[in-house]
Amino acid sequence: MLEIHDSNRTFQTYMELDVFTEETKNRVKGAQVILLPDFNVKEGVERAFQPDTINFYKYTLAKKDSEIKLELFENKGEEKFLVLHSYDVWIPTIAILNSVLLPLVVNLVSSYVYDRMRSRPKEEPTVHFQLIVSDEESGRSKQLYYKGPAKDFNSSFEKIDVNSLWRDKV
């Protein structure tokens, strides 16, 4: 099921956090797609990435047809990753600064999910995916959240009209 909401979380929100070094902030400024950690995941863990983060990151870098500049939003050496014992697909929270990239990112995630499913065709994993789309011009942000069957992932996002994303009703 896909949900779309206005969001007060923007890329700028993350840039203003004191927990990230200036080196980290400068590194991610040039990125088109930023993989974000989740905060207050569990006691004693201030922030951590979803379980599929590293595999998705490597998958994206390995795609020869992908010209996306991708970065992890984390200080070097402070990366922490959750470990879950299920076949569910936990894509990291992704931030993009331009809604034009939305179809490209969704296709990339969809390809990743498809490849994961091919390795275990009899299982039906649930995909967990959160995307923050910021519009620098208006200063607005939308949060897209998908939690549902892997087989329905792509078709759920096909219904989104990128041109109407910033209208009051989607």
Secondary structure by P-SEA (a helix, b strand, c coil): cbbbbbccccaaaaaacccccaaaaaaaccccbbbbbbccccccccbbbccaaaaaaaaaaaccccccccccccccccbbbbbbccccccccbbbbccccaaaaaaaaaaaaaaaaaaacccbbbbbbbbbbbbcccccbbbbbbbbccccccccccccccccccccccc
